[in-house]
Amino acid sequence: MSRRINPELLKTDRRIISRKVLIGELSEKDLSALLKKLPDMADNAEEIPFQANEK
């Protein structure tokens, strides 16, 4: 299914994307192509320290 896929779809919940792949509305090839177009935002990430409360 090489239909034109809306890039806004990637802002959708991943469960909806999975369902669209399962029912054939979106091919895995098209999804991979869309994911490759996303910019690398790793430099914008912030580490958040976490300490588990052990009781």
C-alpha positions, 0 to 999 in steps of 0.5 A: 500500500504505497499511499501517501501517509500523513507525517502527522500520524507520528504524533498519534499514540503508538497503539493507534499506529500499531493498529493501522499497521495491523489492519493494513492501513499503513505498511511497515515500509511506510512507517519505517520511511516516516521514522527515518525522516524524524530529526534526532532530538537526543541533544535536547534530552535531559537526564533526570536522576531517580532514587528508589525508596527502599523500605 
